[in-house]
Amino acid sequence: MIAPTPEARRGFIVEHTRLQHPPHTPELRLHLADEITPIWRLTEEALAEIGLPPPFWAFAWAGGQALARYLLDSPQVVAGKAVLDFASGSGLVAIAAKRAGAARVMAADIDPFCRAALDLNAAANAVEIDFAGEDLLDAPPPAWAEVILAGDICYEKPLAERVMAWLTQARAAGATVLIGDPGRSYFPRSGLVKLAEYQVPTTRELEDLEVKKTSVWTLP
C-alpha cells in the first residue's frame, strides 16, 4: 500500500469539494463536499487501496458549527490565548478560534487528509494554524493549551469515554474546555455546564434532522 503524498491529498480535496460557507458560520469558507454519498463511496471503494479514511474533513458537522459560532460571537473566550482544537476535521473550529483573536491555534487530527484540508481552509480564511498529527490521547493534555476545543467527539462509546477522561484531565490542570455536541448517544449527561444552544442547519445525509439542536458545553 502506497500512502498518498501531501500534494495528492490536496489535489483530491480540491477535486471533490468546493469552497462554500457553512450555514451556521457564513463568515468563514471551507472546502466542503456538496453531496455526502459520492465522496464517502469514493473513499471507501475507489481509494481503499491507498488507505484513505472516511472523509470527516469534507463536512461541517453540527457540533463544530455550534462551537465555531460560539467563538465568533464570544471572542473573549480565546482572544490572546493558546488554543488546541482536538479532532479538528476540516479545521472549522480552529479557524474560528483564530479569527476570534487566539494568539496561537493548533489543530490536531490523526487523519493526514485533515492536514491538507486544514491548509486549504486556513488559506481560504487568511489565517495561520499549526497542526499535530499524532494521537494526543496517548499523552497528558499539552500544558501550553489554555483552551481546548472539541466538536463532535461522542460518536463511539470507547472513544467518547477516552476523550472525556482526557479533557477532564486538561480541565484539572487549568485549561478551559469547550465541547460542541448535538446530542450524540455517548455524550455525557452530567458533569458539564451548557453555555449556548443553537439550531444548526445540516443535512439528512449526515444527521437525522435537517436542523439539529446543538449545544456548547464546558467542564466546570
PyMOL commands that set and color helices and strands:
alter all, ss='L'
color gray80, all
select helices_A, chain A and resi 6-16+36-44+48-50+56-58+62-73+75-77+92-99+112-124+136-138+157-172
alter helices_A, ss='H'
color red, helices_A
select strands_A, chain A and resi 18-20+30-32+82-86+104-108+130-132+147-151+176-181+193-201+211-218
alter strands_A, ss='S'
color yellow, strands_A
deselect
rebuild
show_as cartoon
